[in-house]
């Protein structure tokens, strides 16, 4: 889904700068899914696989975004 405080590209750049590997798909190797508004099939798949899910507020706190 979409994020309200930043674009997907901005979020991706921040995560990469922190050393994260960012993927466009969800698998059993995925550690976290950042779920924005209107999250769809990726959220469902992450839930089914037991992947940790962060909402936008949790993600922003994690990266200390002001």
Secondary structure, 3 states (H helix, E strand, C coil): CECCCCCHHHHHHHHHHCCCCCCCCCCCCCCEEEECECCCHHHHHHHHHCCEEEEHHHHHHHCCCC
